[in-house]
Amino acid sequence: MLDGEFLKQFMQVLQQLKTCRDRLPLEDCLMINVAWINTSGPAMGLYDEVGEPVYIAQDSKRFQHIIQDCLYSDNQKYNLSSMTLELFISVDTAKVSKSAGNSAFRAAHMAAGAVAHDVCLAASLFDAFARPARMFRDTKLQQRLGLDGQLLIQVLVGFNRYNNFALTIL
């Protein structure tokens, strides 16, 4: 069982990890949202990059269905019921292309990859695991969850593994 402060603690650790490495170009332009999809811990819903609620789902079954329905195919093997949260990293492509030109989208993807790696490290500190995931219907997710910008990477975080090696990294 996770307490109500877990998400804020997780996001604080993520912020600390980001300070332990050089920032990549356009990293400051990334937008991070978190869908809390677990029945314990904070209320199910969408949260910002510091763990503050953007909106709380009134119907948790419907909210979980939105995430599950955005899988690309019924044959996908993501067991979302065992996940705790899904982190979304997006960028305003119009804004970054003005500042970085033709290479903006590539640079934004590189920065999102670095943040996704930080999420994986943060998860290991909580004895969880994280998996960057593609093959979701991005447009459907963006519309149904109200995400801003172009979705670049999603990271699923959960506790359903029996061994997850973690080293001291902070």
N, C-alpha and C positions, 0 to 999 in steps of 0.2 A: 504494500500500500504506500502510495506517495502522498506526502503532505502538500498543502496548498502553496507552499513557498518553493517547491522543487523547481518550477519553471524559472522563477526569478534567479535562483541560485545557479541554474544551468546557464542562463543567459549572461550572468556576471562572469562565470568562468570562461565562457566564450569570448567576452570582451577582454578579459585578462590575457587569454592566449593570443589574441590579435595584436596585443602590445609587445609580445615577445618576438615578433618578426617584422621585417620591413614591409611596409604597405605597398601594394601593387597599384599601378596606375588605374584609375577609375574605381578603386575599391570604395572610396568615400561616396560614390554615386549609387552603390547597391542598396536595395531596399530588402529588408528581412521581415518576414511574417512567419508566425508559428501557429499551426493548427493543433490544438490540444485534443487528442482523440481517445484518451484513456478515461475510464469511468472513475478513477481515483485521482486525487490531486486537485489542481485547479479546475474550475468549471470548464466544461467542453466548449470550445469556441476558437476564435482567431485572436492572436496576441501580437504585439509589436516586438521590436528587437530587444527591448528591456524586460519583456514579460508582462506588460500592462495590457489589459483587454482592449481589443478593437471592437469586438462584439462577442456576446455570450450566446451560444446556441439555445434557443428556447426548447427545441426538440432534439435531444441527443441522438436518437435513432436516425432521424433525417440527416443530421450533420454527418454522422458516420457513413450514411448512404451516399451523400455527395462525394466524399472522398473515394469510396469504393467504386462508385459509378464512373469516376473519371479515369479508372484504369483503362488502358488501351484495348484490352481484350479480356473476355471471361476466362481465357486460358492462362492468364498471368498468375504467378504463384506468390504474390505478396500477401502475407497473412496480416492484414491491417488490424484485425482484432487483437493481436498480440503487441501492437505498437503503442508507444506512449505519445509521441508527437511527430508531426511532419513539418519540417522547416522549409520555407520557400524563399529562394533568392531571386530577385528580379531587378530590372533596370529600366529606366526611362530611355529608350533608344534614341528618341529625337533629341533629348537633352545631351546625351553623351556624344552623339555624332556631330553636334555643333562644336563641342570642345575637343574631340579627338579625331575627327575626320573619318576616313574610310576604315581605319583599323579599330574603331571604337567597339564594335560588337565583339570582335575577337578579344580585345583587351578586357572587356567586361566579363566574358566567359572565363578568362584566365583568373581574374580577381574572384569570381564566384567559386571557381575550383579551389582557390586557397581558403576561402571561408568554409567551404564544404569540408575540407581537410581539417580545419580547426574544430568543426562540429564533431567530426569523428574522434578527435583527440579529447574533446570535452566529454563526450559520451563515455569514453574509456575511464575517465576519472570518476565517474559515477557507477562504474561496473555495468554500464549499458553498452550497446553497440550501435553503430550508425552505418547506414548504407545510402550513398548518393543513388538516386533513382531517376530513370528516364522512363519513357514509354507510358506516360500519363497523357490524357487529353488536356494539354496545357490551356488551350483557349476556354474549354469548359470549366476547368478549375478557376481560371482567372475571373470568369464571369460569375460563377456560383459563389465564390468566396469573396469577391470584390477586391482582388489583388490588383495593385497598381503596376504599370510597366509590363515589360516582356519577361515572362518567367524563364529563367536560365537553368536553374538546378533545384531539385528537391532532395531533401535528405530525410530519410525515415530513421527514427530513433526508438529503440525498444530494449526490453530486458529479457527476451525469451531465449537467450543462449545460456548454456551451462558453464562454459569457460570463456572468459574474455580477458586476455592478458593485458594488464595496464602497468605502465612504468611511471615513475615520478617524472612529471614534465613541468611542473610549476615550482 
